[in-house]
Amino acid sequence: MLDAAPLWAAAAESLSRGTPTARFERIGRPEAKNVLLSVNGNDDVNRTVDLRDLYNLDDPFDVPPESADAYRSRLDANLAMFDRLDDAIAWPVADGAHHPLTEVILHDHLVLDTTKPFSERGYLDIERAALTGQEHDTCGGRWLNDDVIDTLYSVIVGGWDGTRVRDGVDAAVVPAARDFPYLAEPNPHPHVPTLGALFDASD
């Protein structure tokens, strides 16, 4: 029996049935596509092109070089835009160089270290260690209850140790279970807005 590798890379995808197979969507790190690739106007190379459909078609572990170049340009531009939102630069970029996070995001898969302990707050722990030269303390990856969108916003705006940036949604109403298959119980009292509330100008 072969020894299992301690580091794993994981991504999910939706594929069509039959032959040939078409890839409809893929995801590794949450919102790498819809947050960091969605704004076209900052990108001088692909200003009028929405890259997300092309991105979905690519195998996350075998992205064509010409596609990767387009994604790099978009990531460089949008990561720089997010960095400027707090009127401070957490991610200085030398002339002609890529944003420090571009290659991390471009390799769009969750990274897990099976030799490290589980943590509910381990998202981007391994990536941070790789970029800072420090040892990571957790297995990385993404726990279902981890507020990973706040983590993403905080890192791209303020750096690893900047002020926390919140999206206003801190937790699920019903947390995920700690046992397989980790599914949460249904929300017994879901909020259902009325039609009038949807069009209330005071909201």
C-alpha positions as a LaTeX table, in Angstrom:
\begin{tabular}{lrrr}
\hline
Residue & $x$ (\AA) & $y$ (\AA) & $z$ (\AA) \\
\hline
Met1 & 0.00 & 0.00 & 0.00 \\
Leu2 & 1.35 & 3.42 & $-0.97$ \\
Asp3 & 1.78 & 6.05 & 1.70 \\
Ala4 & $-0.82$ & 8.79 & 1.42 \\
Ala5 & 0.51 & 12.27 & 0.62 \\
Pro6 & 0.03 & 14.75 & 3.48 \\
Leu7 & $-1.07$ & 17.63 & 1.22 \\
Trp8 & $-4.27$ & 17.47 & $-0.78$ \\
Ala9 & $-5.79$ & 19.87 & $-3.29$ \\
Ala10 & $-9.56$ & 19.72 & $-3.72$ \\
Ala11 & $-11.97$ & 21.31 & $-6.18$ \\
Ala12 & $-15.57$ & 20.60 & $-7.17$ \\
Glu13 & $-17.16$ & 20.70 & $-10.60$ \\
Ser14 & $-20.49$ & 20.14 & $-12.37$ \\
Leu15 & $-20.24$ & 18.08 & $-15.57$ \\
Ser16 & $-22.75$ & 17.13 & $-18.23$ \\
Arg17 & $-23.56$ & 13.49 & $-18.90$ \\
Gly18 & $-22.64$ & 11.75 & $-22.11$ \\
Thr19 & $-19.81$ & 12.21 & $-24.56$ \\
Pro20 & $-18.27$ & 14.69 & $-25.04$ \\
Thr21 & $-18.49$ & 15.97 & $-21.49$ \\
Ala22 & $-18.98$ & 19.68 & $-20.83$ \\
Arg23 & $-17.98$ & 21.38 & $-17.58$ \\
Phe24 & $-20.68$ & 23.80 & $-16.43$ \\
Glu25 & $-19.08$ & 25.12 & $-13.28$ \\
Arg26 & $-16.10$ & 24.62 & $-11.01$ \\
Ile27 & $-15.13$ & 25.89 & $-7.59$ \\
Gly28 & $-12.14$ & 25.63 & $-5.32$ \\
Arg29 & $-11.80$ & 28.65 & $-3.06$ \\
Pro30 & $-15.16$ & 30.34 & $-2.42$ \\
Glu31 & $-15.92$ & 33.35 & $-4.63$ \\
Ala32 & $-12.62$ & 33.36 & $-6.50$ \\
Lys33 & $-14.72$ & 33.60 & $-9.63$ \\
Asn34 & $-17.70$ & 35.77 & $-8.70$ \\
Val35 & $-15.82$ & 38.30 & $-6.56$ \\
Leu36 & $-12.36$ & 38.46 & $-8.08$ \\
Leu37 & $-13.06$ & 37.84 & $-11.77$ \\
Ser38 & $-16.45$ & 39.54 & $-12.12$ \\
Val39 & $-15.42$ & 43.20 & $-12.52$ \\
Asn40 & $-14.20$ & 43.83 & $-16.07$ \\
Gly41 & $-13.42$ & 47.54 & $-16.10$ \\
Asn42 & $-10.18$ & 47.49 & $-14.11$ \\
Asp43 & $-8.52$ & 45.09 & $-16.53$ \\
Asp44 & $-6.75$ & 46.88 & $-19.38$ \\
Val45 & $-6.17$ & 43.62 & $-21.27$ \\
Asn46 & $-9.69$ & 42.14 & $-21.15$ \\
Arg47 & $-11.79$ & 45.18 & $-20.29$ \\
Thr48 & $-14.92$ & 44.12 & $-22.21$ \\
Val49 & $-14.75$ & 40.35 & $-21.67$ \\
Asp50 & $-16.56$ & 38.47 & $-18.91$ \\
Leu51 & $-14.13$ & 35.65 & $-18.20$ \\
Arg52 & $-16.32$ & 33.61 & $-15.86$ \\
Asp53 & $-17.91$ & 31.33 & $-18.44$ \\
Leu54 & $-14.48$ & 30.54 & $-19.89$ \\
Tyr55 & $-13.20$ & 29.98 & $-16.37$ \\
Asn56 & $-15.94$ & 27.43 & $-15.69$ \\
Leu57 & $-15.00$ & 25.42 & $-18.77$ \\
Asp58 & $-11.40$ & 24.89 & $-17.60$ \\
Asp59 & $-10.20$ & 21.86 & $-15.67$ \\
Pro60 & $-9.08$ & 23.43 & $-12.34$ \\
Phe61 & $-5.92$ & 21.31 & $-12.41$ \\
Asp62 & $-5.14$ & 21.82 & $-16.11$ \\
Val63 & $-5.84$ & 25.44 & $-17.10$ \\
Pro64 & $-4.62$ & 26.29 & $-20.63$ \\
Pro65 & $-1.72$ & 28.80 & $-20.55$ \\
Glu66 & $-3.54$ & 31.36 & $-22.70$ \\
Ser67 & $-6.54$ & 31.26 & $-20.36$ \\
Ala68 & $-4.32$ & 31.52 & $-17.30$ \\
Asp69 & $-2.75$ & 34.69 & $-18.73$ \\
Ala70 & $-6.19$ & 36.27 & $-19.10$ \\
Tyr71 & $-7.12$ & 35.33 & $-15.52$ \\
Arg72 & $-3.82$ & 36.74 & $-14.22$ \\
Ser73 & $-4.53$ & 40.08 & $-15.85$ \\
Arg74 & $-8.02$ & 40.20 & $-14.35$ \\
Leu75 & $-6.83$ & 39.12 & $-10.90$ \\
Asp76 & $-3.97$ & 41.62 & $-10.89$ \\
Ala77 & $-6.39$ & 44.44 & $-11.71$ \\
Asn78 & $-9.17$ & 43.51 & $-9.31$ \\
Leu79 & $-6.95$ & 42.57 & $-6.39$ \\
Ala80 & $-5.28$ & 45.99 & $-6.70$ \\
Met81 & $-8.73$ & 47.62 & $-6.73$ \\
Phe82 & $-9.79$ & 45.84 & $-3.54$ \\
Asp83 & $-6.49$ & 46.76 & $-1.86$ \\
Arg84 & $-7.19$ & 50.47 & $-2.42$ \\
Leu85 & $-10.65$ & 50.42 & $-0.81$ \\
Asp86 & $-9.33$ & 51.38 & 2.63 \\
Asp87 & $-7.00$ & 54.08 & 1.21 \\
Ala88 & $-3.97$ & 52.03 & 2.22 \\
Ile89 & $-1.77$ & 49.57 & 0.36 \\
Ala90 & $-1.41$ & 46.20 & 2.06 \\
Trp91 & $-0.11$ & 44.46 & $-1.06$ \\
Pro92 & 2.61 & 46.55 & $-2.76$ \\
Val93 & 3.31 & 45.44 & $-6.33$ \\
Ala94 & 6.59 & 46.17 & $-8.10$ \\
Asp95 & 6.43 & 47.53 & $-11.65$ \\
Gly96 & 5.81 & 44.71 & $-14.11$ \\
Ala97 & 5.11 & 42.17 & $-11.34$ \\
His98 & 1.91 & 40.33 & $-10.48$ \\
His99 & $-0.11$ & 40.97 & $-7.33$ \\
Pro100 & 1.22 & 38.74 & $-4.51$ \\
Leu101 & $-2.11$ & 36.89 & $-4.27$ \\
Thr102 & $-2.65$ & 36.33 & $-7.99$ \\
Glu103 & $-0.96$ & 32.94 & $-8.26$ \\
Val104 & $-2.60$ & 31.75 & $-5.05$ \\
Ile105 & $-6.07$ & 32.58 & $-6.37$ \\
Leu106 & $-5.27$ & 31.36 & $-9.88$ \\
His107 & $-4.63$ & 27.87 & $-8.50$ \\
Asp108 & $-8.27$ & 27.59 & $-7.53$ \\
His109 & $-8.47$ & 24.66 & $-5.15$ \\
Leu110 & $-8.66$ & 24.18 & $-1.42$ \\
Val111 & $-5.40$ & 22.99 & 0.13 \\
Leu112 & $-5.47$ & 20.59 & 3.08 \\
Asp113 & $-2.67$ & 19.19 & 5.24 \\
Thr114 & $-3.68$ & 15.87 & 6.79 \\
Thr115 & $-0.83$ & 16.04 & 9.31 \\
Lys116 & $-2.25$ & 19.14 & 11.01 \\
Pro117 & $-5.23$ & 19.41 & 13.38 \\
Phe118 & $-8.68$ & 20.47 & 12.25 \\
Ser119 & $-9.77$ & 24.03 & 12.94 \\
Glu120 & $-13.07$ & 25.77 & 12.33 \\
Arg121 & $-11.06$ & 28.90 & 11.43 \\
Gly122 & $-8.36$ & 27.44 & 9.21 \\
Tyr123 & $-9.34$ & 28.94 & 5.87 \\
Leu124 & $-6.26$ & 30.23 & 3.93 \\
Asp125 & $-3.98$ & 29.11 & 6.76 \\
Ile126 & $-1.73$ & 27.10 & 4.43 \\
Glu127 & $-1.74$ & 29.83 & 1.78 \\
Arg128 & $-0.75$ & 32.42 & 4.38 \\
Ala129 & 2.11 & 30.22 & 5.55 \\
Ala130 & 3.36 & 29.77 & 2.00 \\
Leu131 & 3.44 & 33.52 & 1.34 \\
Thr132 & 4.85 & 34.60 & 4.70 \\
Gly133 & 7.34 & 31.79 & 5.26 \\
Gln134 & 5.68 & 30.81 & 8.52 \\
Glu135 & 4.51 & 27.38 & 9.62 \\
His136 & 0.78 & 26.72 & 9.34 \\
Asp137 & $-0.94$ & 25.42 & 12.46 \\
Thr138 & $-4.11$ & 23.88 & 11.04 \\
Cys139 & $-5.14$ & 21.51 & 8.29 \\
Gly140 & $-6.40$ & 24.45 & 6.20 \\
Gly141 & $-9.26$ & 23.86 & 3.80 \\
Arg142 & $-12.68$ & 25.23 & 4.61 \\
Trp143 & $-15.01$ & 24.24 & 7.42 \\
Leu144 & $-18.70$ & 24.71 & 6.62 \\
Asn145 & $-19.28$ & 27.12 & 9.53 \\
Asp146 & $-16.21$ & 29.26 & 8.85 \\
Asp147 & $-17.07$ & 32.79 & 7.70 \\
Val148 & $-14.77$ & 32.50 & 4.70 \\
Ile149 & $-16.19$ & 35.49 & 2.82 \\
Asp150 & $-15.20$ & 37.83 & 5.66 \\
Thr151 & $-11.77$ & 36.22 & 5.62 \\
Leu152 & $-11.45$ & 36.74 & 1.86 \\
Tyr153 & $-12.51$ & 40.39 & 2.03 \\
Ser154 & $-10.26$ & 41.06 & 5.01 \\
Val155 & $-7.19$ & 39.58 & 3.31 \\
Ile156 & $-7.61$ & 41.24 & $-0.09$ \\
Val157 & $-8.41$ & 44.66 & 1.42 \\
Gly158 & $-6.16$ & 44.83 & 4.47 \\
Gly159 & $-3.61$ & 42.03 & 4.24 \\
Trp160 & $-3.15$ & 39.10 & 6.56 \\
Asp161 & $-3.32$ & 41.16 & 9.75 \\
Gly162 & $-5.54$ & 44.06 & 8.70 \\
Thr163 & $-8.86$ & 45.18 & 10.13 \\
Arg164 & $-11.65$ & 42.64 & 9.74 \\
Val165 & $-13.92$ & 43.38 & 6.77 \\
Arg166 & $-17.45$ & 42.03 & 7.16 \\
Asp167 & $-20.11$ & 41.24 & 4.60 \\
Gly168 & $-22.92$ & 41.51 & 7.17 \\
Val169 & $-23.63$ & 37.77 & 7.33 \\
Asp170 & $-21.64$ & 36.24 & 10.16 \\
Ala171 & $-23.11$ & 32.74 & 10.45 \\
Ala172 & $-25.76$ & 30.40 & 9.19 \\
Val173 & $-29.06$ & 30.38 & 11.09 \\
Val174 & $-28.54$ & 26.66 & 11.73 \\
Pro175 & $-24.85$ & 25.66 & 11.95 \\
Ala176 & $-23.57$ & 22.60 & 10.12 \\
Ala177 & $-23.26$ & 19.41 & 12.14 \\
Arg178 & $-19.90$ & 18.16 & 13.40 \\
Asp179 & $-20.62$ & 14.59 & 12.26 \\
Phe180 & $-20.80$ & 13.14 & 8.75 \\
Pro181 & $-22.55$ & 14.07 & 6.47 \\
Tyr182 & $-22.25$ & 17.45 & 8.27 \\
Leu183 & $-25.65$ & 18.67 & 7.06 \\
Ala184 & $-27.53$ & 21.24 & 9.09 \\
Glu185 & $-31.05$ & 20.68 & 10.30 \\
Pro186 & $-33.66$ & 22.67 & 8.36 \\
Asn187 & $-34.30$ & 26.19 & 9.62 \\
Pro188 & $-37.59$ & 25.84 & 11.56 \\
His189 & $-38.47$ & 29.52 & 11.12 \\
Pro190 & $-37.11$ & 30.77 & 7.77 \\
His191 & $-37.63$ & 34.44 & 7.00 \\
Val192 & $-39.96$ & 34.79 & 4.02 \\
Pro193 & $-40.27$ & 38.41 & 2.84 \\
Thr194 & $-43.67$ & 39.58 & 1.67 \\
Leu195 & $-44.14$ & 40.98 & $-1.80$ \\
Gly196 & $-44.76$ & 44.41 & $-0.30$ \\
Ala197 & $-41.49$ & 44.32 & 1.63 \\
Leu198 & $-39.54$ & 43.61 & $-1.54$ \\
Phe199 & $-40.73$ & 46.91 & $-3.01$ \\
Asp200 & $-40.68$ & 49.02 & 0.13 \\
Ala201 & $-38.68$ & 52.13 & $-0.75$ \\
Ser202 & $-37.86$ & 52.75 & 2.91 \\
Asp203 & $-35.66$ & 49.61 & 3.09 \\
\hline
\end{tabular}
